[in-house]
Amino acid sequence: MSKVVICGIDTSSLPKCTNEKSNELMDQIKKGKPGAKEEFIMLNMRLVLSIIKRFNISENNSDDVFQVGMIGLIKSIDNFDTSLGVKFSTYAVPMIIGEIRRYIRDNNAVKVSRRLRDIAYQAMQAKQQLLKTCASDPTIDQIAQALEVPVRDVAFALDAISEPVSLYEQVYGDDNENMLVMDQIKDLQTENNMLEQTALKEALDSLDEREKQILMLRYFDGKTQTEISEEIGISQAQVSRLEKDAISLVKKMI
């Protein structure tokens, strides 16, 4: 949102709209004067941009969100009732916010519950308020305390609406080496399997030769206790007892 130009519009050159001018143009719009609506839209672009800044929008999506905000502005103009005696901005802001929220909800790859979205938006607003009084960025604890919401809910909510990061995004790079996000992610499943296999091997090595042979024949070769008893020359009852003792010892070792 630090861009000066959004959708080809130089935001620094946008005119400001006074209440008197806004009322005058709105009367002209209702009377159908040509060009009045276009001028009114131009004068209220600053309002749309100020609303967009409330949302955690990436620069890649800022143009799309700006267009959605403009749709909300146009809807506000078309539906505004001058007889209500309220400022146009008071009526337009909720409608523009609603359009932007619907767009973010419908175009988010990960579906987030309404409760989490609401907490996230409140958290971002609370953060802006805290920045005015804090010397540094407010912590999750401070934001949660300001909202009177559990810290865990605030953390989940902010995480839920954050932009997903590509595994191929570069986090470090120079002429000799590039490091991607995927290079910093551990394969926990493979790591756990390796640890389990190592522990199992050490446990099996602690058995005597007959116990180890019975477990290998039983669980690696898939033989029955009767087949094992015939192969090694002991009774089926002895095979069962030795197998049970060996499994118990392996579990303790692991």
N, C-alpha and C positions, 0 to 999 in steps of 0.2 A: 504493500500500500504506500510505499515511499515514492512510487512513480509519479512524475509530474503530469504525464500525458496518459489518459485512460480512454480507450476507444477513440483515439485521435483528437481528444479534447484537452486543451491546455488548461488544467484546473486552476492554475494561478491567475488566469485572465478571466475567470468566470465572474459575472457581475453579482452584486449582492441585491437582495430583494427586501425592501422595506414593507412594513405592514400596510402603509397607504397605497403603495404601488401594487401590492398583492391584491388588496380589496378592489382596486380600480380595474385591474386586469380580469379578476374573477367575474365582475359585473359584465365586462365586455364579452367574456366567454359565454356567459349565460344568455347574452343577447345575440350571440352568433357572429360577433365581429371577426372578420378574416384576420388571421395572423396573431390574434390575441393568445390563443392556446399555445402556439409555438413559442411566443415570447415568455409566457408564464412558465413553460417547461424549462427553458434556458435559465431563467432566474432562480429556479428551484433545484438545479443540478447539485448545488453545494449541499443541499439538504440530503440528497441521496448519498453523496460521498461521505458525509458525516456519519450516516447510519451504517454504511459498509464498514467503516473503521471499527465498529463495535464487534464485528465478527472476526474470527481467526481465519482469514481467507489468504491462501497463498497467492503470489503474484501471477501464477499461471492461470488461476481461476478468477482473478479480479475483474477482468473485462466482462465475463459471462455474468457474474453477480451484479455488476453495474447495470447491465442491460435488464436484468430481472428487477432491480430496484427502480429503473425507469418505468417499467411496466406497472409497478405498484404506484408510482407517482401519477401516471396517466389515469389509472383506475380511480385514484383519489380525486383527481380533477373532475372526472366524469360523474362521480357520485357525491361530490361535496354539496352540502345544503347550506346556502348562505344564511338561511333564516334561523339556523341554530345559534348564531351569535358566538361561535368559537373561531379561533385562529385556524387557518388552513393547515399549518404545520402540526397542530394538535391532532387534527383528524388524519393527516397523511402519514405521520410517523408509524403508527401501529400497522397500517395497511402495507407500507413498504417493508417493514420488518417481517410481516406475515408472508409476503411473497418470497423474500429471501430465505426464510426458514423452510418454506415448502420446497424451494429449489434445492437447498442443501440436503434436506431429508430424502427427496426423490432421486437425487443424483449421487448419493453416498453409496460406495461399493459395499460398505458394511452397515446393515440396518441397526439403528440405535433406538432404544425405547424413548418415548416422549419425555419420561421423567429424567433420564440421564441427559437428554439434550437441554432440558430446561435448567438443570443444575449447572451444566457446562456454560450456558449463556450467562446465568447469574454469577458464576465464578469469574468469568471474564470481565463483567461489569464491576464486580467487587475488587478485582485486581487493579483496574484503572483507578478506582476510588482510593485504594490503599497506596498506590504509587504517588499520590499527591501528598501523603503524610509520611511515607517511609523513605529512608535514604537509599534503600536497595530494593530489588524485586521482592514482593511479598512471598512468603512460603505457602505451601499447601495448608499447613496448620493455621496460618493467619487467615487465609481465605475461608477455610471451613468454619473458623470461629466467627468470622464476620457474617457468614450466612446461617450460622447455627445448624450446620449440617455435618454429619460424620466425615472425618478426613478421608476415609476409604471411599465414600460416595463421590467426593470431589475429585479424587485421583482417578477413579474409574470413568467419571463423566468427561474429564478433560482428555483422557487417553482415548475414549471412544470416538471423539470428534476430530482427533488429530489426523493429519494427512498420512497415509501409508507411505513407507519408504521403500524404494526399489532395492532388491538385493544387489543390484549391479551399480548402485550409486557409489561414487568415489568419495571416500572419507579422508584419503591422504594420497598424495602423488608427487613424484618428481621425475626427472629425466630417466632414472634408473628403475623405479619401482612404483607400482600403483596398488593401493589397498582399497578393496571394496567392502561394502557392508557384510556380504556373505563370508568374507575372510575372517570376520570377527565373531561369527556365530558358531557355537559348538554343536556338534551332533550328539545330543545328550543320549539318544536312544542307542547309538553305536557305542558310545562311551560306557553306558550302563551294561550293555551286552558283554563288552570286553571284560569289565570288572567281574561280572557273574561267571564268565567262562574261566577266568583266572582263579577265582575262589573255588569253583567246582573242581578244577584240576588239582589244586593244592589239597582239597579235602579227600579226593580219590587217592592221591599219592600217600595219604596218611593211613590208608587201610592196608590190611595184610593181603597177600596175593590171592587167597581164596575168596575173600569178601569182594575184592576188586573184580575178580573174574566173574563172580555171580552178577554183580551190578552191570558189568559190560554186556554179558550175555542176555540179561533180562531187559535192559532199557536201551541198549544200542543195537543189539541184534534182534530184539523182539521175541525171544524164546520164552516158553512157559516154564514154570518151576519144575514140572515133570520132565521136560526135555533137558533142563539143566542138570537135574539129579542123575539122569541116565548118562549124561556126557562126562560129569566129573566123579561119578561113582559114589554118591551119598544119597540118603533118603530125601524125599520131597519135603518132609517135615523139617529136616536140617537146613535145606535150602531156604525154606520160608523163614526160619529163625535167623539165619545168617544174613539174609536180605534185609530183614527188619532191623537188626542191630546195625548193619552197615548204613542204612538210610538215616537212622537216628544219629549216628556219629557224623555223617556228612552234614546234616542240618545244623548240628552244634558247631562244626568247623566253619560253616559259611556264616 
